[in-house]
Amino acid sequence: MATIPQVPQTLLQFLLVSGRRRSMAFEPETTVGRVKELVWNSWPNDWQDERPPAPSFLRVLYLGKILQDEDTLTQLKFPSYTTPEPATPTIVHLSIRSFMPKEDTSLKKKRRMSRSGARTDAATSQDEHEGGCCCIVC
């Protein structure tokens, strides 16, 4: 009898500000951007009052850090499981933006050297002058 190889899965438990929780499993090579799309596409019916207009309104936070869309779950070092026993999920926070996110052509914040040799973060310095919100996770 041939055994079916087990595909590793990364189990995430999403926690909303309202306290609602939901667990989902993903392949380890799934990007955070794809995770947001899958969460948005399978949004629970009893959460409809909190559903954002599009996946781009979602932010995934882990240990106080906003995860970047292009990072994979493997790159973030989230554990993956191949055993059928219940696995311990990694808890991440799901934040819903109240405004449309700006288009970012670079996808990643690019650091560049100023003429004086100091590192500057162009995206951060631009954001400091614009309105927005912040989230502090304790």
PLY file of the C-alpha trace (Angstrom):
ply
format ascii 1.0
element vertex 138
property float x
property float y
property float z
element edge 137
property int vertex1
property int vertex2
end_header
0.00 0.00 0.00
1.47 3.36 -1.05
1.57 6.13 1.49
0.47 9.59 0.54
3.17 12.11 1.33
2.08 14.72 3.82
2.32 18.31 2.62
3.69 20.63 5.31
1.19 23.20 6.53
1.66 26.40 8.50
-1.21 26.97 10.88
-2.07 30.60 11.63
-4.66 31.87 14.06
-5.91 35.35 13.15
-6.95 37.63 15.99
-9.04 40.72 15.24
-9.16 43.79 17.47
-12.73 42.78 18.36
-11.37 39.54 19.86
-12.71 37.27 17.13
-10.38 34.42 16.18
-10.04 32.14 13.20
-7.47 29.48 12.31
-6.39 28.64 8.77
-3.65 26.42 7.31
-1.36 27.47 4.45
1.53 25.98 2.53
4.82 27.32 3.95
5.79 29.02 0.65
2.61 31.14 0.64
3.30 34.86 0.64
1.70 37.20 3.18
-0.08 38.95 0.28
-1.64 35.65 -0.80
-2.57 34.87 2.83
-4.46 38.18 2.97
-6.30 37.32 -0.27
-7.25 33.86 1.02
-8.45 35.27 4.36
-10.51 37.95 2.59
-12.00 35.43 0.11
-13.09 33.10 2.93
-14.27 35.83 5.33
-16.71 34.26 7.83
-20.39 35.20 7.51
-20.62 36.22 11.17
-17.76 38.73 10.64
-19.43 40.61 7.77
-19.74 43.79 9.86
-15.90 43.95 9.95
-15.13 42.85 6.38
-12.90 45.32 4.51
-13.68 46.29 0.90
-10.57 44.50 -0.46
-7.60 42.37 0.75
-5.31 45.41 0.44
-7.08 46.92 3.47
-5.78 44.06 5.66
-2.52 44.14 7.60
-1.01 41.06 9.24
1.05 41.75 12.37
3.32 39.35 14.20
5.12 40.33 17.41
4.30 43.99 16.76
5.69 44.00 13.21
3.61 44.55 10.08
4.43 41.69 7.72
5.33 42.58 4.14
3.21 41.12 1.30
6.16 39.61 -0.58
7.53 37.62 2.40
6.70 33.92 2.59
5.71 32.11 5.77
8.98 30.15 5.53
11.03 33.37 5.33
9.24 34.57 8.46
10.26 31.31 10.17
6.71 30.27 11.03
6.63 26.57 12.00
5.10 24.07 9.62
3.66 20.66 10.46
3.22 17.45 8.51
1.69 15.35 11.26
-2.06 14.81 11.40
-2.17 15.59 15.13
-3.47 19.03 16.04
-0.68 21.57 15.67
-0.19 24.68 17.75
-1.13 27.69 15.61
1.00 30.80 15.35
-1.13 33.73 16.53
-1.03 36.80 14.29
-3.08 39.97 14.53
-5.28 41.04 11.65
-5.67 44.79 11.40
-8.18 46.43 9.07
-7.20 49.79 7.59
-9.89 52.44 7.59
-8.50 54.03 4.41
-7.23 52.91 1.01
-3.50 52.11 1.18
-1.17 54.14 -1.06
0.28 52.45 -4.11
3.93 51.58 -3.49
5.92 51.12 -6.67
8.99 49.74 -4.93
7.13 47.02 -2.95
9.80 47.25 -0.26
10.99 50.30 1.57
14.31 51.15 0.01
17.10 52.44 2.14
19.57 54.72 0.51
22.69 56.50 1.55
22.63 60.27 1.86
25.61 62.34 0.75
26.79 62.49 4.36
26.86 58.68 4.52
23.87 58.36 6.88
21.19 55.83 6.02
17.76 57.26 5.33
14.46 55.54 4.79
12.59 57.45 2.08
9.21 55.84 2.78
9.40 56.55 6.52
10.36 60.18 6.08
7.52 60.67 3.61
4.98 58.98 5.91
5.96 61.22 8.83
4.48 64.19 7.00
1.17 62.54 6.08
-1.80 61.62 8.24
-2.50 58.03 9.13
-3.01 55.68 11.97
-0.77 53.47 14.01
-1.23 50.28 15.95
0.58 49.44 19.17
0.45 45.78 20.13
1.33 45.00 23.73
0 1
1 2
2 3
3 4
4 5
5 6
6 7
7 8
8 9
9 10
10 11
11 12
12 13
13 14
14 15
15 16
16 17
17 18
18 19
19 20
20 21
21 22
22 23
23 24
24 25
25 26
26 27
27 28
28 29
29 30
30 31
31 32
32 33
33 34
34 35
35 36
36 37
37 38
38 39
39 40
40 41
41 42
42 43
43 44
44 45
45 46
46 47
47 48
48 49
49 50
50 51
51 52
52 53
53 54
54 55
55 56
56 57
57 58
58 59
59 60
60 61
61 62
62 63
63 64
64 65
65 66
66 67
67 68
68 69
69 70
70 71
71 72
72 73
73 74
74 75
75 76
76 77
77 78
78 79
79 80
80 81
81 82
82 83
83 84
84 85
85 86
86 87
87 88
88 89
89 90
90 91
91 92
92 93
93 94
94 95
95 96
96 97
97 98
98 99
99 100
100 101
101 102
102 103
103 104
104 105
105 106
106 107
107 108
108 109
109 110
110 111
111 112
112 113
113 114
114 115
115 116
116 117
117 118
118 119
119 120
120 121
121 122
122 123
123 124
124 125
125 126
126 127
127 128
128 129
129 130
130 131
131 132
132 133
133 134
134 135
135 136
136 137
